[in-house]
Amino acid sequence: MRAPADIDISAGETILSIENVSLSFGGVRAIRDVSFDIKKGEVRAIIGPNGAGKTSMLNVINGFYHPQQGRITFKGQARAKMQPHDAARGGIARTFQNVALFKGMSALDNIMAGRTLKMKRGFLWQLLRVGPALNEEIAHRHRVEEIIDFLEIQAIRKVPVARLPYGLQKRVELGRALAMEPDLLLLDEPMAGMNLEEKEDMSRFIIDVNDHFGTTIALIEHDMGVVMDLSDRVVVLDHGVKIADGTPGEVKSNQNVIDAYLGVAH
């Protein structure tokens, strides 16, 4: 577990606060009056069985879904709902449960796409690729190359992502999110479909992103070993309701969690 670190996460600055959020689709209540916060610099896991509302919660945080009730406060700014462009420009990046890459583009170009919001020159300048626009592109490509080195994917930088194995596609998607230089990184099942070696690599990169860049991370993951090893705090959802919130050790021993999710005998 990573909770016994040099700093006390519980005393840290809150970067994101979810207050009494509810989300329904017709008669289906995906999230019901859920509240929790994410502290700056922590790895915050969101866990629960299938259909618990975990991905819906990430979609609320970065504006894909708009809750019917509740409030979101991000970096001190409160709003009833988050717009996707506000989330991206404000510093929230995202990876997805199913890899969402431009399959015909190279790994480098996919990661470069994450720099779009950082580019200041207009479309015409970018099309001509001269003068200030060219200088800007060179600076952004330098940053992308740093991310490629960080993720140890130099050998596949020019390879179309459709030709890459699944684990490397997941790493490229992480690279694209990092290219946005986010304050809050949302990871939706980053280990899904990976073998043991790929999970170990991804776990190492998540720890390095958190430690090296100081990036705050919200993580959805079904592998409880990964959750317990990586997380500072864990919030547990079941059928859209929060049933537990605390350190990995506290959550692991919570009887509600055991009954609803872990499946361990009394």
WONOR-V28353 format. One record per backbone hydrogen bond with DSSP energy under -0.5 kcal/mol. CO is the residue of the C=O (numbers start at 1). NH is the residue of the N-H. Records with the same first field share a line. If there is no record, write none. Layout:
CO = NH / NH
//
This chain:
3 = 5
7 = 9
8 = 11
9 = 12
13 = 15 / 40
15 = 75
16 = 38
17 = 19 / 73
18 = 20 / 36
19 = 71
21 = 34
22 = 68 / 69
23 = 30 / 31
24 = 26
25 = 28
27 = 29
28 = 25 / 30
31 = 23 / 33
34 = 21
36 = 18
38 = 15 / 16
39 = 42
42 = 44 / 217
43 = 45 / 232 / 233
44 = 219
45 = 235
46 = 221
47 = 237
49 = 52
52 = 240
53 = 57
54 = 58
55 = 59
56 = 60
57 = 61
58 = 62
59 = 64 / 65
60 = 63
63 = 84
65 = 67
69 = 22
71 = 19
72 = 74 / 79
73 = 17
74 = 77
76 = 78
77 = 74
79 = 72
83 = 87
84 = 88
85 = 89
86 = 90
87 = 91 / 92
88 = 91
91 = 93 / 183 / 184
93 = 186
95 = 188
99 = 101
101 = 103
102 = 105
103 = 162
105 = 161
106 = 110
107 = 111
108 = 112
109 = 113
110 = 114
111 = 114
112 = 115
113 = 116
115 = 118 / 119
116 = 119
122 = 126
123 = 127
124 = 128
125 = 129 / 130
130 = 133 / 134
131 = 135
132 = 136
133 = 137
134 = 138
135 = 139
136 = 140
137 = 141
138 = 142
139 = 143
140 = 144
141 = 145
142 = 146
143 = 147
144 = 148
145 = 149
146 = 150
147 = 151
148 = 153
149 = 152
153 = 156
154 = 157
156 = 107 / 159
157 = 108
159 = 107
160 = 163
161 = 164
165 = 168 / 169
166 = 170
167 = 171
168 = 172
169 = 173
170 = 174
171 = 175
172 = 176
173 = 177
174 = 178
175 = 179
176 = 180
177 = 180
178 = 181
183 = 216
184 = 93 / 186
185 = 187 / 218
186 = 95 / 188
187 = 189 / 220
189 = 192
191 = 194
195 = 199
196 = 200
197 = 201
198 = 202
199 = 203
200 = 204
201 = 205
202 = 206
203 = 207
204 = 208
205 = 209
206 = 210
207 = 211
208 = 212 / 213
209 = 213 / 215
210 = 214
216 = 185
217 = 44
218 = 187
219 = 46 / 221
220 = 189 / 190
222 = 224
223 = 227
224 = 228
225 = 229
226 = 230
227 = 231
231 = 2 / 3
233 = 45
234 = 246
235 = 47
236 = 243 / 244
238 = 241
240 = 32
241 = 238
244 = 236
246 = 234
247 = 251
248 = 252
249 = 253
251 = 254
254 = 258
255 = 259
256 = 260
257 = 261 / 262
258 = 263
//
